[in-house]
Amino acid sequence: MLVRGARRCCECFGQYIECSGNLWRAKAFVKRVRRDTIAGMKPSKPVETQTATLAEIAREAGVSAPTVSKVLNGRADVAPATRTRVEELLRAYGYRRRRAEASRSPLIDLVFHELESAWAMEVIRGVENVARDAGLSVVLSESAGRLTPGRTWADQVAARRPHGVILVLSGLDESQRALLTSRSIPFVVMDPAGDPGPDVPSIGATNWQGGLAATRHLVELGHTRIGAISGPSRMMCSRARLDGYRAALETAGLPVDPRLVRTGDFHHDSGYRLGLELLRGPDRPTAVFAGNDLQALGLYEAARELGLRIPEDLSVVGFDDLPVARWVGPPLTTVRQPLTEMAEAAARLVLDLGRAEDERAATRVELATSLVVRSSTGVPPAV
């Protein structure tokens, strides 16, 4: 049987070996194919479905089987060079732990690039809702403003082996993805900062449609000089909202004036500082679309400082519909992004991925945004 199997492998790779029943030739061929695979050819199936074992992977790596097990278990007592070599082999073979092997902690890891906002609280609430129903706890991590967590974080996650990982406005590098995949730890990205790739499940919102709706609302009120304060250009959601703003102006036949566009971050101070820049100009905008509610509140402060009334002198639209949007004076017109529902969807998806016996195709889900009109928008002031 081994000889016949070797002949089939020969045909697959377009090679021919004289398999005349000599067992040693078949074994030599299988060994050579395995070596070539490690050199860069990915096998069509994970190691588990082939004849290779952890012991054989250990031999290829030049280490003991317990060392391979330590790497799989996220143990820290492995030299970095050895860990890298073993992980490359595991990744090349597409190795995944058997579901029965991969005992999990009753946890969901929730990772933010920043935690300093009411926006984060809405996300935490959504994940907690699903985790509580599933009998799980939530572990919070912050990557200190970085869009990719550090290597220490990945090792810690691998060691505690949660049911899944949810990354918010963040992502994973290739080695981190491989590490989690090799340990059968599913992950989902919510509102990905960049393009997560076709093989990464993600949850987002219709940001472009939201930017379009916000700006179209201002156009319909009669505004022709409409400014925008955007979030970081490196983030997909920021770019999509700003593209929606531009599309609404172009559809209405209005020019997109780059002098009326500012780019900052998603914080109150950014809205305040950039708002002052926009409103101090000689030909200031009569309306501004802010990239999120916190920027809009900073813009409120800038307008008050300059003696401008909202909405009599300046109309303002935000994005997110945080609870504070209803409490400020005047209540903020904003685009509702269903943050809690998005977080719940991300948590359900990561648990579904963890329960699946077979690898599922990556899923991209976008929840609808909607314009919520309150008292911060009105007709432009009379000239």
C-alpha positions in Angstrom: 0.0 0.0 0.0 2.9 2.4 0.8 4.4 1.7 -2.6 1.1 2.5 -4.4 0.8 5.7 -2.2 4.2 6.8 -3.3 3.4 6.3 -7.0 0.3 8.6 -6.6 2.5 11.2 -5.0 4.9 10.9 -7.9 2.1 11.6 -10.3 0.8 14.6 -8.3 4.2 16.3 -8.5 4.8 15.4 -12.1 7.7 13.1 -11.1 8.3 9.5 -11.8 10.0 7.0 -9.5 10.5 3.5 -10.4 8.4 1.9 -7.7 9.0 -1.7 -8.4 8.0 -2.9 -5.0 11.1 -1.6 -3.3 9.8 -0.2 0.0 12.9 1.8 0.7 12.5 3.8 -2.5 8.9 4.7 -1.5 10.1 5.8 1.9 12.9 7.9 0.5 10.5 9.6 -1.8 8.0 10.4 1.0 10.9 11.8 3.1 12.1 14.0 0.2 8.5 15.3 -0.4 8.2 16.2 3.2 11.6 18.0 3.2 10.6 19.9 0.1 7.3 20.9 1.8 9.2 22.4 4.7 11.3 24.4 2.2 8.2 26.2 1.0 5.6 24.0 -0.6 2.5 23.9 1.5 0.8 20.5 1.9 -2.8 20.3 0.8 -4.0 19.1 4.2 -3.0 19.7 7.8 -0.5 17.4 9.3 -3.2 15.6 11.3 -4.7 14.2 8.2 -1.3 12.9 6.9 1.1 10.4 8.4 3.3 13.0 10.1 3.3 13.3 13.9 4.6 15.8 16.4 7.6 13.5 16.8 8.4 13.7 13.1 8.0 17.5 13.2 10.3 17.5 16.2 12.9 15.6 14.1 12.6 18.0 11.2 13.1 20.9 13.7 16.0 19.2 15.4 14.3 19.3 18.8 12.5 17.0 21.1 8.8 16.2 21.0 8.2 17.8 24.4 9.8 21.0 23.0 7.2 21.1 20.2 4.5 20.5 22.8 5.8 23.5 24.8 5.6 25.7 21.7 2.0 24.5 21.0 1.1 25.2 24.6 2.6 28.7 24.6 5.2 27.9 27.2 7.8 30.7 27.8 10.7 28.3 28.5 11.7 27.9 24.8 14.5 29.8 23.1 13.2 32.4 20.6 15.1 30.8 17.7 13.8 27.4 18.5 10.2 28.7 18.9 10.5 30.4 15.5 11.8 27.3 13.8 9.1 25.1 15.2 6.3 27.6 14.4 7.5 27.8 10.8 7.2 24.1 10.5 3.8 24.0 12.1 2.7 26.8 9.8 4.2 25.1 6.7 2.2 22.0 7.5 -0.9 23.9 8.4 -0.9 22.0 11.7 -3.9 22.4 14.0 -4.5 20.8 17.3 -7.3 18.3 17.4 -10.4 19.7 19.0 -10.2 17.1 21.7 -6.7 18.1 22.5 -7.3 21.8 22.6 -8.8 22.3 26.1 -10.0 25.9 26.5 -10.3 28.4 29.3 -13.8 29.8 29.8 -12.6 33.2 28.5 -13.0 35.5 25.5 -10.0 37.9 24.9 -11.1 41.4 23.9 -8.3 43.6 22.6 -8.5 47.4 22.0 -5.9 49.6 20.6 -7.2 52.2 23.1 -9.6 52.0 26.0 -10.1 55.7 26.8 -13.6 56.4 25.5 -17.3 55.7 25.9 -17.1 54.0 22.5 -15.1 51.2 24.2 -17.7 50.8 26.9 -20.4 50.1 24.3 -18.2 47.4 22.7 -17.5 45.8 26.1 -21.2 45.8 26.9 -22.0 43.8 23.7 -19.2 41.2 24.2 -20.2 40.8 27.9 -23.8 40.2 26.9 -22.9 37.2 24.7 -20.1 35.9 27.0 -22.4 35.9 30.1 -25.1 33.9 28.2 -22.3 31.4 27.2 -21.0 31.1 30.8 -17.7 32.8 29.8 -15.7 35.7 31.2 -14.0 38.5 29.3 -10.3 39.4 29.5 -9.5 43.0 28.4 -6.2 44.0 26.8 -5.0 47.3 25.4 -2.2 47.7 22.9 -1.3 51.2 24.0 -2.4 52.8 20.7 -0.7 50.3 18.5 -2.8 48.7 15.8 -1.1 45.3 16.3 -0.6 43.8 19.8 2.9 42.9 20.8 4.5 39.5 20.8 4.1 39.1 24.6 0.4 39.4 24.2 0.3 36.6 21.6 2.3 34.3 23.9 0.0 35.1 26.8 -3.1 34.3 24.8 -1.7 31.1 23.5 -0.9 30.1 27.1 -4.3 30.8 28.5 -6.1 29.3 25.5 -9.4 31.3 25.5 -12.5 30.3 23.5 -11.7 33.1 21.1 -10.1 36.5 20.5 -11.9 39.7 19.4 -9.7 42.6 18.2 -11.2 46.1 18.0 -9.7 48.7 15.6 -6.7 46.4 15.6 -5.3 43.4 13.7 -2.8 40.6 13.8 0.5 40.2 12.0 1.2 37.0 10.1 3.1 35.3 12.9 0.4 36.1 15.4 -2.3 34.7 13.1 -0.3 31.5 12.6 0.3 31.2 16.4 -3.4 31.4 17.2 -4.4 29.2 14.3 -1.9 26.5 15.3 -3.6 26.4 18.7 -7.1 26.3 17.3 -7.9 29.7 18.9 -10.4 31.5 16.6 -10.3 35.3 16.2 -12.5 38.0 14.7 -11.7 41.6 14.0 -14.3 44.3 14.7 -14.0 47.5 12.8 -10.6 46.5 11.3 -8.1 49.3 11.2 -6.7 48.2 7.8 -7.6 45.5 5.3 -7.9 42.4 7.4 -7.4 40.1 4.3 -9.7 37.7 2.7 -9.1 34.9 5.3 -9.9 36.9 8.4 -13.5 37.1 9.8 -14.5 40.6 10.6 -17.5 42.7 11.7 -18.0 46.3 10.7 -20.6 48.9 9.8 -21.6 50.7 6.6 -19.3 53.6 7.2 -19.4 54.9 3.7 -23.2 55.0 3.7 -23.1 56.8 7.1 -20.8 59.5 5.8 -23.0 59.9 2.7 -26.2 60.2 4.8 -24.7 62.7 7.2 -23.5 65.0 4.4 -26.6 64.6 2.3 -28.7 65.7 5.3 -26.6 69.0 5.5 -26.9 69.5 1.7 -30.7 69.1 2.0 -30.8 71.8 4.7 -29.2 74.2 2.2 -25.6 74.1 3.2 -23.0 74.5 0.5 -19.8 75.0 2.5 -19.6 71.8 4.5 -16.4 70.9 6.3 -15.2 67.6 7.6 -13.1 66.5 10.5 -11.9 63.0 9.9 -10.3 60.3 12.0 -6.9 58.7 11.3 -6.3 58.1 7.6 -4.7 54.8 8.3 -8.1 53.4 9.5 -10.5 52.0 7.0 -13.6 53.3 8.8 -12.2 56.9 8.7 -11.4 56.7 5.0 -14.9 55.2 4.3 -16.7 57.9 6.2 -14.7 60.7 4.4 -15.3 59.0 1.0 -19.0 59.0 1.8 -18.8 62.8 2.6 -17.1 63.4 -0.7 -19.6 61.3 -2.7 -22.5 63.3 -1.2 -20.9 66.6 -2.2 -20.1 65.4 -5.7 -23.6 64.0 -6.2 -25.1 67.4 -5.2 -22.8 69.2 -7.7 -20.8 70.9 -4.9 -17.0 71.1 -4.9 -14.9 69.1 -2.5 -12.7 71.9 -1.0 -9.6 70.4 0.6 -9.3 73.5 2.7 -12.4 72.4 4.6 -11.1 69.0 5.4 -9.0 68.2 8.5 -7.6 64.8 9.6 -6.9 64.0 13.2 -7.7 61.2 15.7 -11.0 60.1 17.3 -10.7 62.2 20.5 -12.3 65.3 21.9 -9.1 67.3 21.8 -8.7 66.6 18.1 -12.2 67.9 17.3 -11.5 71.0 19.4 -8.1 71.8 17.9 -9.2 71.1 14.3 -12.5 72.9 14.8 -10.7 76.1 15.8 -8.6 75.8 12.5 -11.8 75.4 10.4 -13.9 78.1 12.1 -11.2 80.8 12.4 -10.8 81.0 8.6 -12.2 84.0 6.6 -14.7 81.8 4.7 -15.6 79.3 7.4 -18.0 76.4 6.8 -21.6 76.7 7.9 -21.7 73.0 8.7 -19.2 70.3 9.7 -19.4 66.5 9.5 -17.3 65.1 12.4 -15.8 61.6 12.1 -17.2 60.6 15.5 -19.2 62.0 18.4 -16.1 62.8 20.5 -14.7 65.0 17.7 -18.2 66.6 17.4 -18.1 67.5 21.1 -14.7 69.0 20.7 -16.1 71.0 17.8 -18.9 72.2 20.1 -16.3 73.6 22.5 -14.4 75.4 19.7 -17.7 76.9 18.4 -18.6 78.2 21.9 -15.1 79.7 22.3 -15.5 81.6 19.1 -19.0 82.8 20.0 -20.8 80.6 17.4 -24.2 79.2 18.2 -25.2 75.6 17.3 -27.2 75.3 15.0 -28.0 78.9 14.3 -24.4 79.7 13.1 -23.0 76.2 12.7 -24.6 72.8 12.1 -22.8 69.8 13.4 -23.2 66.1 12.6 -21.3 63.3 14.5 -20.9 59.6 14.1 -21.5 56.7 16.5 -24.6 57.9 18.5 -22.9 57.4 21.9 -25.2 58.0 24.9 -23.6 61.4 25.5 -25.0 62.6 22.1 -28.5 62.8 23.6 -27.3 64.7 26.7 -25.3 67.6 25.3 -26.8 70.9 24.5 -28.1 71.0 21.9 -28.6 67.2 21.4 -26.3 66.0 18.6 -27.4 64.9 15.2 -25.3 61.9 14.4 -25.0 58.7 12.5 -25.9 55.7 14.6 -23.3 52.9 14.5 -24.8 49.9 16.3 -21.7 49.3 18.4 -23.3 47.0 21.0 -24.9 44.9 18.3 -21.6 44.8 16.4 -19.8 43.6 19.5 -22.5 41.0 20.1 -22.2 39.8 16.5 -18.4 39.5 16.8 -18.7 37.5 20.0 -21.3 35.1 18.5 -19.1 34.7 15.4 -15.9 33.9 17.3 -17.8 31.3 19.4 -19.4 29.8 16.3 -15.9 29.5 14.8 -14.6 27.8 17.9 -17.4 25.2 17.8 -17.1 24.4 14.1 -15.5 21.0 13.4 -14.3 22.1 10.0 -12.5 25.3 9.1 -15.1 27.9 7.9 -14.6 30.4 5.2 -13.9 33.9 6.4 -16.9 36.0 7.0 -17.3 39.8 6.6 -20.4 41.2 8.1 -21.5 44.9 7.9 -24.3 46.2 10.1 -26.4 49.1 8.8 -25.8 52.7 10.0 -28.7 55.2 10.3 -29.0 59.0 10.6 -30.4 60.2 13.9 -31.6 63.9 13.5 -31.6 65.9 16.7 -31.1 69.6 17.3 -27.5 70.4 16.2 -28.4 70.8 12.5 -30.5 73.5 10.8 -30.6 75.8 7.8 -27.5 77.9 7.1 -27.3 81.4 8.5 -28.6 84.2 6.3 -25.8 86.0 4.5 
